[in-house]
Amino acid sequence: MRVVIAEDNALLREGLVALLRERGIDVVAQAEDGEGLLRIVSGHKPDLAIVDVRLPPTFTDEGVRAAIEARTRDPRLAILILSQYVEPVYTSELLAAGDGGIGYLLKERVGEVRTFVEALERVARGGTALDREVVAELVRARGARETGGLAGLTPRESEALGLMAEGKTNAAIARAMVVTPGAVEKHVSNIFAKLDLPVTDDDHRRVLAVLAYLGTGDG
């Protein structure tokens, strides 16, 4: 996996580089601002970009804007956003910019090394990895917009779908919900059916279901 990093905090940036390289992940370039991100993505054609939301010069939304632009230029590019805060408006825009390969984690999660690396690898494969707090904010913002297939989900199906949005596997969902893996498989099948998702590989349908759940898909 080839990765680029856009982060203005030199200490965090170098820490990320060291962490990833220790695990055999090839960090091919680094940048300190949005323009730098676009430049290194164009020059190195990475598989994934790790991007801070707030970059110079104004430290508002330069990072996520550059990430969306980079994704527009290269739709296959996976994006993992790191932020100090939960900012659902930026997450919604980023999720709407593609059909997978998107992650949004709080910076404090980097300290949970195994979880962070697993999230990065999942995003690189085209999945989603969203911080639980980010999911909660997006669902809250969706609120009354819930219609169609989503409105038909049972409370347990909605719970399972929320855990899917965090990137959890069926086994992890079963542990979180204290049910059997078979029960989770049934919930997931019901979710796919109620959202009228096309028959394709389950990983892609999971992404489509998550996008619908978070209010960025057609569901």
Secondary structure, DSSP 8 states (H G I E B T S, - for coil): -EEEEE-S-HHHHHHHHHHHHHTT-EEEEEESSHHHHHHHHHHH--SEEEEESS-TTTSSSHHHHHHHHHHHH-TT-EEEEEESS--HHHHHHHHHT-SS-EEEEEGGGGGSHHHHHHHHHHHHTT-EEE-HHHHHHHHHHHGGG--HHHHT--HHHHHHHHHHHTT--HHHHHHHHTS-HHHHHHHHHHHHHHTT--SS-HHHHHHHHHHHHTTSS--
